[in-house]
Structures are given as C-alpha cells and as structure tokens.
Amino acid sequence: MVKEAKTPKKSTTTLDKETLLKLYKNLVRSQAFDQCFIRRIQAGDLLGFYHEGAGGYAPPVGVCSLLRKDDILWPHHRPHGIPHMLSKGIDLKYYLAEHTGKQTGCCSGRATFHFSFPKDGVFGFSGVVGAGFPQSVGWGLACKKNGQGQIVVNACGDGGQNRGTAHEAMLMSSLWKLPIVYLVENNGMSIYSTFEEMSPTEHIIDWAKGYDVPGVVVDGQDVIAVAEAAIVAIEHARSGKGPYMIEAETVRLSCHATGFPDLLHYEPRSQELIDKLKERDPIAICRERLLAEGILTQATVKQIDEEAEKEIEEAENFAEESPIADPLDFSDISKLVYAE
Ligand SMILES: Cc1ncc(C[n+]2csc(CCOP(=O)(O)OP(=O)(O)O)c2C)c(N)n1
C-alpha cells in the first residue's frame, strides 16, 4: 500500500481535482462492473459471450469521462463497452438487466450485444468488428449539421482499425471535417494474433496521417495522460477542425473472451508475460499518483471502493428482481432503436 505523502507533490497535470477524482472513480467502477460481468457469465446467467477488460480500462475512461451527454458514442467490444458507457454517465444497471434478459434492460432484455441507449447517445452496437465506422461518419455529419458542437467517439481495437470501413471513415471524415475522435485501444492483440503481424508501421496514427487525420500515441495505462490527450482531441473535433485519432497503447491481461484459451497462435501466453503486463495496472498507477499529490487519501480510496461495490450490488439486485423478457415480443421494437 502506498503511504500518504506528508507534503503532497505539486501536481504536474492541468486537470482539476474534480476531473482527477472522476477519472479514478470511473476506473474503479469499470473494474467492478467488469468483474461482475465475469462472475455472471461464469454462473451461466449472462447471455452470449464476454470480452474481459482487465488491464485496459484507462483509454475509454480517459476519453469518455470528458464527453457531454449529447455526444455520440460507439463503444469498443472490450469490455462490452462498460468503461466507455459508465464514464459517459450511463446507468449500467439497465445494461446488466439487458444482458441477463430482463424486461428492464436498456432494450427490454431482447437485444443483448446489439443494444442501444438512444437517450444517452449510444445508437446501437454490433458484434461485427468495425461496424461502427460508417455509422460514426453518418453521426459526425449529423453533428456538424446540428451545429450544437456535438462530437462522436468511435472506439475500437487495433484489429478493428484494420477493417476497410475504418479507412473509408477516415477518408470521408477528413474530407468533410467531421467531429469524430477515433479512439484506438491498441492492446497489441487480436484474439490470437499480434499487432506486429498485422501492421507494416509501428503505430496506427501513421495510417491516419495518410488521410490527413492528426493523432497522438499515448500511454494507455495512464488515465491522466489519456485524458490530457482527449482534451486536445475533443477540442479539435468540437471546434470544427475535423477528426482526430488517439492511439492508446494498452494491454489485455485475460483471454480474448471468457472461456477462450489464452493463446498466441497455438501456444499459451506465458505467465511471465502476463505478470510483466500486470506491473502497469492503470488503477494502481492513478491511485499512487493521486495519493502522492494529496488528491486522494486512504480514506477516500476505501470510500470509492465501497461505493463501487454498492453500485454493483444495487445493479445486481435490480437485474435479479426484474421480470424476464419475452424474446418473441416485438410490439415495441421501434422504441428500442430511435429516441422519441
Ligand atoms: C468483421 C469481423 N471479423 C472478425 C470478427 C471476429 N472477432 C471478434 S473480436 C476480434 C478481434 C478484434 O481485435 P481488436 O479489434 O484488436 O480488439 P480486442 O479484442 O483485442 O480488444 C475478431 C477478429 C468479427 N467479430 N467481425
């Protein structure tokens, strides 16, 4: 455990205390919800599959904690968009209810992975990697025409960024100067393959440069560094300068999805490698820095943990007590996609 600093170090970030605390809380909440979903799928009451998130919470938290409610989000499939959506302010009890097939779910318990939260700017999701890109261009065009300063965040992994849709989106959004932030959560893996095998360049922002999309590579284990990059990216998009890419270098500590073998091609990833990746835990990095700067205390650390546990307990009770959805009832289908 890190001791509280007697004389707090001067903070080296321009982020205010409120934002720093929000980032830390959202990291802790992300981990708590991720672990809840893992428990639920292991217990057999989560529908479908689950892409575990350990190691990779900081990129979505760092970006999505800074969004406005009316901004539009395409989350990443890892870990089921949890840190993205909770950081944007979405109440995930309706998400857990959705994934456990309950009527109180965000899509009445009948959409699971093809969910939406239309009133909160999440207009749909898909298991097809890269499906968000063409939609983000459409939403970006709508945001530009609305003239209200809304932006779109399109999150994906390094594998998703390989899709042809990604390249078309970068081209169109650059040409039309659309307000899109491309968040690439580069964990160096796509199921069993490595990034090096799939990219001729060291960084994905090098591809974006070809479309005249500016970008930055950031330490994806440091939520504060991600948020600082996000401020620049969001300002760029909101002020009409066009799209911007954040490539956050992060890690995947677990297997691709619960129940999958954790392989690199046909060989198990070594414990030595996983232990090395674990050394840069995003929650510990943020906590230690905020303790040293006097922004967190041991008491607030404990309180934040307890609040996250309580939030999960409430979400689980809500989902458990909710009635089961009828998968064949489509009478209100239009309400599941479009906001009234
Ligand atoms: C079009 C398409 N191709 C393949 C898949 C199977 N698939 C699901 S997740 C995934 C890997 C994606 O890797 P990445 O985008 O790097 O994200 P990560 O899972 O590593 O977080 C693949 C290939 C899919 N769902 N859709």
The ligand as a MOL file (V3000), in Angstrom:
LIG
                    3D

  0  0  0     0  0            999 V3000
M  V30 BEGIN CTAB
M  V30 COUNTS 26 27 0 0 0
M  V30 BEGIN ATOM
M  V30 1 C -15.8050 -8.4280 -39.2700 0
M  V30 2 C -15.3830 -9.3260 -38.1430 0
M  V30 3 N -14.2920 -10.1160 -38.3090 0
M  V30 4 C -13.9000 -10.9460 -37.3120 0
M  V30 5 C -14.6020 -10.9840 -36.1370 0
M  V30 6 C -14.1540 -11.8960 -35.0040 0
M  V30 7 N -13.5130 -11.0750 -33.9870 0 CHG=1
M  V30 8 C -14.1690 -10.7030 -32.8790 0
M  V30 9 S -13.2300 -9.7670 -31.8600 0
M  V30 10 C -11.9020 -9.9090 -32.9020 0
M  V30 11 C -10.5800 -9.2890 -32.5470 0
M  V30 12 C -10.6420 -7.8560 -32.5040 0
M  V30 13 O -9.4000 -7.3980 -32.0920 0
M  V30 14 P -9.2080 -5.9040 -31.6710 0
M  V30 15 O -10.0060 -5.0200 -32.5330 0
M  V30 16 O -7.7470 -5.6530 -31.6160 0
M  V30 17 O -9.8460 -5.8120 -30.2350 0
M  V30 18 P -9.5210 -6.6670 -28.9350 0
M  V30 19 O -10.4750 -7.8330 -28.9650 0
M  V30 20 O -8.0980 -7.0640 -28.9670 0
M  V30 21 O -9.8100 -5.7600 -27.7970 0
M  V30 22 C -12.2160 -10.6400 -34.0270 0
M  V30 23 C -11.2770 -10.9280 -35.1220 0
M  V30 24 C -15.7570 -10.1490 -36.0090 0
M  V30 25 N -16.4810 -10.1410 -34.8980 0
M  V30 26 N -16.1030 -9.3200 -37.0140 0
M  V30 END ATOM
M  V30 BEGIN BOND
M  V30 1 1 1 2
M  V30 2 1 2 3
M  V30 3 2 2 26
M  V30 4 2 3 4
M  V30 5 1 4 5
M  V30 6 1 5 6
M  V30 7 2 5 24
M  V30 8 1 6 7
M  V30 9 2 7 8
M  V30 10 1 7 22
M  V30 11 1 8 9
M  V30 12 1 9 10
M  V30 13 1 10 11
M  V30 14 2 10 22
M  V30 15 1 11 12
M  V30 16 1 12 13
M  V30 17 1 13 14
M  V30 18 2 14 15
M  V30 19 1 14 16
M  V30 20 1 14 17
M  V30 21 1 17 18
M  V30 22 2 18 19
M  V30 23 1 18 20
M  V30 24 1 18 21
M  V30 25 1 22 23
M  V30 26 1 24 25
M  V30 27 1 24 26
M  V30 END BOND
M  V30 END CTAB
M  END
